[in-house]
Amino acid sequence: MQSDAKKLVKKHEELTHSEMVKVVSHVQRDKEEWVLNTVMIEDCNVPFKYKRKQQYKSLKGARVNITYYPGVEVVAGMNFEIMNVVRIKVA
């Protein structure tokens, strides 16, 4: 039986799944009714972003399994590469 992450990646080709990656930074901030989360992964210069309805415990220093796809965020007219998280789970 395949895991949920493997099913997602098989169904959607643009998704990438990484296992046992270390979180070096985790920031949570409120925006309207959502809590925006930004996670930085060890040996990666691109932020991983996702939303939740409520705050979550800090993932800093934790090992996580993460499923994501690349995206672009425009800030002050400049394009920044980001990773949009579809699924994140503490390993």
mmCIF file of the C-alpha atoms, coordinates in Angstrom:
data_MODEL
# 
_entry.id   MODEL 
# 
loop_
_atom_site.group_PDB 
_atom_site.id 
_atom_site.type_symbol 
_atom_site.label_atom_id 
_atom_site.label_alt_id 
_atom_site.label_comp_id 
_atom_site.label_asym_id 
_atom_site.label_entity_id 
_atom_site.label_seq_id 
_atom_site.pdbx_PDB_ins_code 
_atom_site.Cartn_x 
_atom_site.Cartn_y 
_atom_site.Cartn_z 
_atom_site.occupancy 
_atom_site.B_iso_or_equiv 
_atom_site.pdbx_formal_charge 
_atom_site.auth_seq_id 
_atom_site.auth_comp_id 
_atom_site.auth_asym_id 
_atom_site.auth_atom_id 
_atom_site.pdbx_PDB_model_num 
ATOM 1  C CA . MET A 1 1  ? 0.000  0.000  0.000   1.00 0.00 ? 1  MET A CA 1 
ATOM 2  C CA . GLN A 1 2  ? 1.354  3.436  -0.968  1.00 0.00 ? 2  GLN A CA 1 
ATOM 3  C CA . SER A 1 3  ? 1.625  6.292  1.501   1.00 0.00 ? 3  SER A CA 1 
ATOM 4  C CA . ASP A 1 4  ? -0.480 9.443  1.055   1.00 0.00 ? 4  ASP A CA 1 
ATOM 5  C CA . ALA A 1 5  ? 2.585  11.436 -0.037  1.00 0.00 ? 5  ALA A CA 1 
ATOM 6  C CA . LYS A 1 6  ? 3.515  8.907  -2.727  1.00 0.00 ? 6  LYS A CA 1 
ATOM 7  C CA . LYS A 1 7  ? -0.063 8.912  -4.027  1.00 0.00 ? 7  LYS A CA 1 
ATOM 8  C CA . LEU A 1 8  ? -0.022 12.719 -4.240  1.00 0.00 ? 8  LEU A CA 1 
ATOM 9  C CA . VAL A 1 9  ? 3.309  12.805 -6.086  1.00 0.00 ? 9  VAL A CA 1 
ATOM 10 C CA . LYS A 1 10 ? 2.164  10.115 -8.502  1.00 0.00 ? 10 LYS A CA 1 
ATOM 11 C CA . LYS A 1 11 ? -1.095 11.970 -9.224  1.00 0.00 ? 11 LYS A CA 1 
ATOM 12 C CA . HIS A 1 12 ? 0.465  15.462 -9.523  1.00 0.00 ? 12 HIS A CA 1 
ATOM 13 C CA . GLU A 1 13 ? 3.774  15.512 -11.391 1.00 0.00 ? 13 GLU A CA 1 
ATOM 14 C CA . GLU A 1 14 ? 4.822  18.994 -10.205 1.00 0.00 ? 14 GLU A CA 1 
ATOM 15 C CA . LEU A 1 15 ? 4.936  17.875 -6.542  1.00 0.00 ? 15 LEU A CA 1 
ATOM 16 C CA . THR A 1 16 ? 8.166  16.921 -4.804  1.00 0.00 ? 16 THR A CA 1 
ATOM 17 C CA . HIS A 1 17 ? 8.394  14.893 -1.603  1.00 0.00 ? 17 HIS A CA 1 
ATOM 18 C CA . SER A 1 18 ? 11.381 15.036 0.761   1.00 0.00 ? 18 SER A CA 1 
ATOM 19 C CA . GLU A 1 19 ? 11.826 12.941 3.895   1.00 0.00 ? 19 GLU A CA 1 
ATOM 20 C CA . MET A 1 20 ? 13.773 13.523 7.095   1.00 0.00 ? 20 MET A CA 1 
ATOM 21 C CA . VAL A 1 21 ? 14.812 17.105 6.250   1.00 0.00 ? 21 VAL A CA 1 
ATOM 22 C CA . LYS A 1 22 ? 15.882 19.326 9.153   1.00 0.00 ? 22 LYS A CA 1 
ATOM 23 C CA . VAL A 1 23 ? 14.038 22.583 9.864   1.00 0.00 ? 23 VAL A CA 1 
ATOM 24 C CA . VAL A 1 24 ? 16.457 25.408 10.737  1.00 0.00 ? 24 VAL A CA 1 
ATOM 25 C CA . SER A 1 25 ? 13.850 28.183 11.061  1.00 0.00 ? 25 SER A CA 1 
ATOM 26 C CA . HIS A 1 26 ? 10.077 28.297 11.591  1.00 0.00 ? 26 HIS A CA 1 
ATOM 27 C CA . VAL A 1 27 ? 8.154  31.587 11.709  1.00 0.00 ? 27 VAL A CA 1 
ATOM 28 C CA . GLN A 1 28 ? 4.390  31.932 12.280  1.00 0.00 ? 28 GLN A CA 1 
ATOM 29 C CA . ARG A 1 29 ? 2.437  35.154 11.788  1.00 0.00 ? 29 ARG A CA 1 
ATOM 30 C CA . ASP A 1 30 ? -1.245 36.058 11.730  1.00 0.00 ? 30 ASP A CA 1 
ATOM 31 C CA . LYS A 1 31 ? -2.905 37.258 8.533   1.00 0.00 ? 31 LYS A CA 1 
ATOM 32 C CA . GLU A 1 32 ? -6.659 37.745 8.843   1.00 0.00 ? 32 GLU A CA 1 
ATOM 33 C CA . GLU A 1 33 ? -8.140 34.372 9.911   1.00 0.00 ? 33 GLU A CA 1 
ATOM 34 C CA . TRP A 1 34 ? -5.026 32.389 8.855   1.00 0.00 ? 34 TRP A CA 1 
ATOM 35 C CA . VAL A 1 35 ? -1.636 31.754 10.444  1.00 0.00 ? 35 VAL A CA 1 
ATOM 36 C CA . LEU A 1 36 ? 1.067  31.951 7.759   1.00 0.00 ? 36 LEU A CA 1 
ATOM 37 C CA . ASN A 1 37 ? 4.002  29.613 8.359   1.00 0.00 ? 37 ASN A CA 1 
ATOM 38 C CA . THR A 1 38 ? 7.434  29.971 6.783   1.00 0.00 ? 38 THR A CA 1 
ATOM 39 C CA . VAL A 1 39 ? 9.922  27.148 7.193   1.00 0.00 ? 39 VAL A CA 1 
ATOM 40 C CA . MET A 1 40 ? 13.573 27.136 6.141   1.00 0.00 ? 40 MET A CA 1 
ATOM 41 C CA . ILE A 1 41 ? 15.173 23.757 5.491   1.00 0.00 ? 41 ILE A CA 1 
ATOM 42 C CA . GLU A 1 42 ? 18.832 22.869 6.037   1.00 0.00 ? 42 GLU A CA 1 
ATOM 43 C CA . ASP A 1 43 ? 20.987 23.301 2.889   1.00 0.00 ? 43 ASP A CA 1 
ATOM 44 C CA . CYS A 1 44 ? 18.191 25.096 0.998   1.00 0.00 ? 44 CYS A CA 1 
ATOM 45 C CA . ASN A 1 45 ? 17.950 28.862 0.334   1.00 0.00 ? 45 ASN A CA 1 
ATOM 46 C CA . VAL A 1 46 ? 14.253 28.901 -0.592  1.00 0.00 ? 46 VAL A CA 1 
ATOM 47 C CA . PRO A 1 47 ? 11.462 29.425 1.991   1.00 0.00 ? 47 PRO A CA 1 
ATOM 48 C CA . PHE A 1 48 ? 8.696  26.840 2.306   1.00 0.00 ? 48 PHE A CA 1 
ATOM 49 C CA . LYS A 1 49 ? 5.305  28.463 2.995   1.00 0.00 ? 49 LYS A CA 1 
ATOM 50 C CA . TYR A 1 50 ? 1.928  27.163 4.118   1.00 0.00 ? 50 TYR A CA 1 
ATOM 51 C CA . LYS A 1 51 ? -1.207 28.301 5.976   1.00 0.00 ? 51 LYS A CA 1 
ATOM 52 C CA . ARG A 1 52 ? -3.013 26.904 9.006   1.00 0.00 ? 52 ARG A CA 1 
ATOM 53 C CA . LYS A 1 53 ? -6.140 27.993 10.869  1.00 0.00 ? 53 LYS A CA 1 
ATOM 54 C CA . GLN A 1 54 ? -4.319 28.077 14.230  1.00 0.00 ? 54 GLN A CA 1 
ATOM 55 C CA . GLN A 1 55 ? -0.767 28.295 15.546  1.00 0.00 ? 55 GLN A CA 1 
ATOM 56 C CA . TYR A 1 56 ? 1.276  25.113 15.735  1.00 0.00 ? 56 TYR A CA 1 
ATOM 57 C CA . LYS A 1 57 ? 4.230  24.138 17.872  1.00 0.00 ? 57 LYS A CA 1 
ATOM 58 C CA . SER A 1 58 ? 7.584  25.329 16.582  1.00 0.00 ? 58 SER A CA 1 
ATOM 59 C CA . LEU A 1 59 ? 9.242  22.953 14.134  1.00 0.00 ? 59 LEU A CA 1 
ATOM 60 C CA . LYS A 1 60 ? 12.707 24.481 14.571  1.00 0.00 ? 60 LYS A CA 1 
ATOM 61 C CA . GLY A 1 61 ? 15.272 21.695 14.869  1.00 0.00 ? 61 GLY A CA 1 
ATOM 62 C CA . ALA A 1 62 ? 12.755 18.974 13.974  1.00 0.00 ? 62 ALA A CA 1 
ATOM 63 C CA . ARG A 1 63 ? 13.053 16.456 11.148  1.00 0.00 ? 63 ARG A CA 1 
ATOM 64 C CA . VAL A 1 64 ? 10.041 16.588 8.824   1.00 0.00 ? 64 VAL A CA 1 
ATOM 65 C CA . ASN A 1 65 ? 8.610  14.883 5.763   1.00 0.00 ? 65 ASN A CA 1 
ATOM 66 C CA . ILE A 1 66 ? 7.405  17.564 3.374   1.00 0.00 ? 66 ILE A CA 1 
ATOM 67 C CA . THR A 1 67 ? 5.492  17.576 0.077   1.00 0.00 ? 67 THR A CA 1 
ATOM 68 C CA . TYR A 1 68 ? 5.678  20.794 -1.940  1.00 0.00 ? 68 TYR A CA 1 
ATOM 69 C CA . TYR A 1 69 ? 5.718  22.458 -5.356  1.00 0.00 ? 69 TYR A CA 1 
ATOM 70 C CA . PRO A 1 70 ? 7.695  25.478 -6.601  1.00 0.00 ? 70 PRO A CA 1 
ATOM 71 C CA . GLY A 1 71 ? 6.130  28.896 -6.909  1.00 0.00 ? 71 GLY A CA 1 
ATOM 72 C CA . VAL A 1 72 ? 6.947  32.578 -7.330  1.00 0.00 ? 72 VAL A CA 1 
ATOM 73 C CA . GLU A 1 73 ? 5.983  35.402 -4.982  1.00 0.00 ? 73 GLU A CA 1 
ATOM 74 C CA . VAL A 1 74 ? 6.137  39.026 -6.172  1.00 0.00 ? 74 VAL A CA 1 
ATOM 75 C CA . VAL A 1 75 ? 7.318  41.534 -3.560  1.00 0.00 ? 75 VAL A CA 1 
ATOM 76 C CA . ALA A 1 76 ? 7.817  45.185 -4.537  1.00 0.00 ? 76 ALA A CA 1 
ATOM 77 C CA . GLY A 1 77 ? 7.909  44.215 -8.199  1.00 0.00 ? 77 GLY A CA 1 
ATOM 78 C CA . MET A 1 78 ? 10.622 41.583 -7.721  1.00 0.00 ? 78 MET A CA 1 
ATOM 79 C CA . ASN A 1 79 ? 10.098 37.846 -8.158  1.00 0.00 ? 79 ASN A CA 1 
ATOM 80 C CA . PHE A 1 80 ? 11.143 35.528 -5.322  1.00 0.00 ? 80 PHE A CA 1 
ATOM 81 C CA . GLU A 1 81 ? 11.179 31.757 -5.573  1.00 0.00 ? 81 GLU A CA 1 
ATOM 82 C CA . ILE A 1 82 ? 9.197  29.980 -2.856  1.00 0.00 ? 82 ILE A CA 1 
ATOM 83 C CA . MET A 1 83 ? 8.013  26.453 -2.200  1.00 0.00 ? 83 MET A CA 1 
ATOM 84 C CA . ASN A 1 84 ? 4.292  26.000 -1.501  1.00 0.00 ? 84 ASN A CA 1 
ATOM 85 C CA . VAL A 1 85 ? 3.799  23.232 1.051   1.00 0.00 ? 85 VAL A CA 1 
ATOM 86 C CA . VAL A 1 86 ? 0.975  20.780 0.421   1.00 0.00 ? 86 VAL A CA 1 
ATOM 87 C CA . ARG A 1 87 ? 1.759  18.436 3.320   1.00 0.00 ? 87 ARG A CA 1 
ATOM 88 C CA . ILE A 1 88 ? 4.190  18.631 6.229   1.00 0.00 ? 88 ILE A CA 1 
ATOM 89 C CA . LYS A 1 89 ? 4.555  16.038 8.950   1.00 0.00 ? 89 LYS A CA 1 
ATOM 90 C CA . VAL A 1 90 ? 7.036  15.587 11.792  1.00 0.00 ? 90 VAL A CA 1 
ATOM 91 C CA . ALA A 1 91 ? 9.141  12.520 10.979  1.00 0.00 ? 91 ALA A CA 1 
# 
